[in-house]
């Protein structure tokens, strides 16, 4: 078996600019009332934004920097009525590698900024990558 231990270096390509600043006030999913937000990209990533347009659906990958990394089991949606389960079976931000996966719609492209709908990430959250939605993807 291959040894999967080792260091990984991820370099954020930008950050989230949002009115959401407190985890307690953020919706669990972007479709549950998240305000429009901006993705602000580093100058070195300007060329990577070429081809993105208003109306495009993309998946934004973020690093949920405020989430605990030592949680392996949780109750889905923090509901005590739900049975405790492994975090890999949930969308919980608390997990060994707190990577956020956010299906959003681009509303506007302004220079190195994308205004998006459906992003529940907090202000200042590092953006790791953006990938286009290809074909029919069920809502996450």
C-alpha positions, 0 to 999 in steps of 0.5 A: 500500500502506498504511503499517503502521508506527506505535506500538501501545499495549497495556495489560495487563488482568492477570497470570499467577500461577504456580509456573512461574518459569523458562523452562527448566522450563516445558512447551512447551504447556499440555497437556504438564504445566503446573500450574494457575495463576491469572489475576489481573485489574486492578480496572478489569477486574472487570466484564469477568469477568462471565459467566465460569464454572468449566468454560468454555474460553477463549483467553488472550492474553499478552505473553511479556515475557521472549522475544527479539523479534529471532528470525525463524527457529527449529527447532520445539520447539528440536529440532536434528533439526527443520529451521529454519523461520520463526517464523510457522510455529511456536508459538515464544515468540521472535518479533517480537511475542511474543503468547502464545495459550493455550487453557485451562479455567477451574477456579474464579472467585474475585473478580478471579481465575480459576484455570485449567488448561493455562497454560504462561506464567510467573509475572508474564506480562502478560495482554492479553485473554481470549476465549471458545472458540466452537464446536469449536476444535482443540487448539492 
